């Protein structure tokens, strides 16, 4: 669609405006992508391009199953197949389970894999919080459209759709789906505090757990919560600021008349 859009934009606004718009979009996406590019550049670009860049890269995903530990190669290890299979906890708290599992095959080769995620009890609580955060978005979107705050209204819609897709298990393996949303959140905020919130949100997300080992199903519930909290903060702050500005302008009009 880009060639048709570019032709339309040049006819209406000129090539210089089109180049400026592309530069602004590229800059915003670059800022939002920076934490991912620093911490996991290959995995980020692999996921963002659906495997067209770095096609030989495969994210290390270690999921437990009822029959044992599934290693990155797809090999399922049990105490029967690997008598020396051992797993040791590195982190074990209500927010994060992390352990390393090692097994020795009959030919002497060693398989090692990480196992991590969120405990089942915590995951259920996170799902409840996600649903509670989605409820106020419906009146907020209607209110934003009423005051013609189009950017924030669009951002709220995208955030709600993403969170619902995550909650339903449709956007299973990738946090990177949220990158365009974070870009929208960043350009929607017009105050320094809102922009700082939009920049901080993806950085905080990187530190959050991303899957539940007990159910062996990958999810992004913690990512949804961070993004929805940031969205509510930006929407609320921007709306209060616009109301305050409207009152100030109304007072000036009355004084002038």
C-alpha positions in Angstrom: 0.0 0.0 0.0 2.9 2.4 0.5 3.4 3.5 -3.2 -0.3 4.5 -3.4 -0.1 6.3 0.0 3.2 8.0 -1.0 1.6 9.3 -4.3 -1.5 10.6 -2.5 0.7 12.3 0.2 3.0 14.0 -2.3 0.0 15.3 -4.3 -1.6 16.8 -1.2 1.3 17.9 0.8 4.5 17.7 -1.3 7.5 15.4 -1.2 9.2 17.4 1.6 6.3 16.8 4.0 6.2 13.1 3.1 10.0 12.8 3.9 9.5 14.6 7.2 6.6 12.3 8.2 8.7 9.2 7.3 11.5 10.6 9.4 9.3 11.2 12.4 7.8 7.7 12.2 11.2 6.1 11.8 12.5 8.2 14.8 9.6 7.1 17.1 9.9 3.4 16.1 13.7 3.7 16.6 13.3 5.1 20.2 10.7 2.5 21.1 12.8 -0.3 19.7 16.0 0.8 21.4 15.7 -1.4 24.5 15.0 -4.5 22.4 17.8 -3.7 20.0 20.3 -3.4 22.9 19.2 -6.5 24.9 18.1 -8.9 22.1 18.9 -7.5 18.6 18.9 -10.8 16.7 15.7 -12.1 18.3 14.0 -8.8 18.0 14.7 -8.4 14.2 13.9 -12.1 13.7 10.5 -11.7 15.3 9.8 -8.3 13.8 10.4 -9.5 10.2 8.7 -12.9 10.8 11.9 -14.8 10.3 13.0 -13.1 7.0 16.0 -11.6 8.8 18.3 -14.2 10.6 16.2 -17.2 9.3 18.5 -19.7 11.1 17.7 -18.1 14.5 15.2 -20.0 16.7 14.3 -18.6 20.1 15.2 -20.9 23.0 11.8 -22.0 24.3 11.9 -24.6 27.1 8.4 -25.7 28.2 7.6 -28.4 30.8 5.2 -31.1 30.0 3.5 -33.9 31.9 6.1 -36.3 30.4 9.2 -34.3 31.3 11.2 -31.3 30.1 11.1 -30.3 26.4 14.4 -29.1 25.2 15.0 -26.5 22.5 15.6 -29.2 20.0 12.2 -30.7 20.6 13.6 -33.7 22.5 11.4 -34.5 25.5 13.5 -35.7 28.5 12.2 -37.7 31.4 13.9 -39.5 34.2 13.5 -42.7 32.2 15.2 -41.4 29.1 17.7 -39.3 31.0 18.4 -41.0 34.4 20.7 -38.1 35.3 18.1 -35.3 34.6 18.5 -32.6 37.3 16.8 -29.2 37.6 18.1 -26.6 40.0 16.2 -23.4 41.0 17.9 -20.1 40.3 14.9 -17.9 41.2 11.7 -19.0 42.9 9.2 -16.3 44.0 5.6 -15.3 43.4 6.5 -13.4 40.2 9.1 -15.6 38.6 10.2 -19.2 38.4 13.6 -19.8 36.9 15.7 -23.0 36.9 18.2 -24.8 34.7 17.8 -28.4 33.7 20.6 -30.7 32.7 20.5 -34.3 31.4 23.1 -36.8 30.1 22.2 -39.0 27.1 23.3 -42.6 26.7 26.1 -41.6 24.4 27.5 -39.2 27.0 26.3 -35.9 25.4 24.9 -33.3 27.8 21.6 -31.4 27.2 21.1 -28.1 29.1 18.1 -25.8 29.0 16.6 -23.0 30.9 13.1 -23.2 32.3 11.3 -20.1 33.4 8.0 -18.3 33.8 5.2 -17.3 36.2 3.6 -19.6 38.8 0.1 -20.7 38.0 -1.5 -18.9 40.9 0.2 -15.6 40.0 -0.8 -16.0 36.3 -4.5 -16.3 37.3 -4.2 -13.1 39.3 -2.5 -11.3 36.4 -5.3 -12.3 34.0 -7.9 -10.9 36.5 -6.0 -7.6 36.7 -5.8 -7.5 32.8 -9.6 -7.8 32.6 -10.2 -5.2 35.2 -7.9 -2.8 33.4 -9.8 -3.3 30.1 -13.2 -2.3 31.6 -12.6 1.5 32.0 -11.3 1.7 28.4 -14.7 1.6 26.9 -16.0 4.9 28.4 -12.6 6.4 28.1 -12.5 5.8 24.3 -16.0 7.3 24.0 -15.0 10.3 26.0 -11.8 10.9 24.0 -13.7 10.7 20.7 -16.2 13.3 22.2 -13.4 15.8 22.9 -11.9 15.0 19.5 -8.6 13.6 21.0 -8.2 11.3 18.0 -4.6 10.2 18.6 -5.3 9.0 22.1 -8.6 7.4 21.1 -6.9 5.4 18.4 -4.1 4.4 20.8 -6.7 3.2 23.4 -8.5 1.1 20.7 -5.2 -0.5 19.6 -4.2 -1.1 23.2 -7.5 -2.7 24.0 -7.5 -5.0 21.0 -3.9 -6.1 21.7 -4.6 -6.8 25.3 -7.7 -8.9 24.3 -5.7 -10.8 21.7 -3.1 -11.5 24.3 -5.7 -12.5 26.9 -7.3 -14.9 24.5 -4.0 -16.5 23.6 -3.8 -15.4 20.0 -0.6 -13.4 20.2 1.3 -16.1 21.9 5.1 -16.0 21.5 6.0 -12.3 20.8 6.2 -9.2 23.0 7.3 -7.4 19.8 3.7 -7.0 18.7 3.5 -4.3 21.2 6.2 -2.2 19.6 3.9 -0.3 17.2 1.5 0.2 20.1 4.2 1.8 22.2 5.1 4.0 19.2 1.4 5.2 19.1 1.5 5.8 22.8 4.6 7.9 22.5 3.2 10.2 19.8 -0.2 10.5 21.5 1.3 12.1 24.6 1.9 15.9 24.3 3.3 16.5 27.8 6.7 15.6 29.1 5.3 13.3 31.8 3.1 11.4 29.3 6.0 11.0 26.9 8.3 9.8 29.7 5.6 7.2 30.7 5.4 6.0 27.1 9.1 5.6 26.9 9.4 3.9 30.3 6.6 1.3 29.6 8.6 -1.0 27.2 11.7 -0.8 29.4 9.7 -2.0 32.4 8.1 -4.7 30.2 11.5 -6.2 29.5 12.0 -7.1 33.1 8.6 -8.8 33.5 8.0 -12.5 33.1 6.4 -13.7 29.9 5.1 -17.3 30.2 3.7 -19.8 32.6 5.6 -23.1 32.9 2.8 -24.8 34.8 0.4 -24.6 31.9 3.1 -24.9 29.2 1.4 -22.0 27.3 3.2 -18.9 26.4 1.4 -15.6 27.2 2.1 -11.9 27.5 -0.2 -11.0 30.4 2.4 -9.0 32.2 3.1 -7.0 29.0 -0.6 -6.3 28.7 -0.8 -5.0 32.3 2.2 -2.7 31.9 0.9 -1.3 28.6 -2.6 -0.8 29.9 -1.4 0.9 33.1 0.7 3.3 30.9 -2.3 3.9 28.6 -4.6 4.7 31.5 -2.0 7.1 33.0 -1.5 8.9 29.7 -5.2 9.1 28.9 -6.1 10.4 32.4 -3.2 13.0 32.5 -3.8 14.3 29.0 -7.6 14.5 29.5 -7.2 16.5 32.8 -4.6 18.8 31.1 -7.0 19.4 28.1 -9.9 20.2 30.5 -7.6 22.6 32.5 -6.6 24.3 29.2 -10.3 24.6 28.1 -11.2 26.3 31.5 -8.3 28.7 31.1 -9.3 29.6 27.5 -12.9 30.0 28.6 -11.9 32.4 31.4 -9.9 34.5 28.9 -12.8 34.7 26.6 -15.1 35.9 29.4 -12.5 38.5 30.4 -12.1 39.7 26.8 -15.9 40.0 26.3 
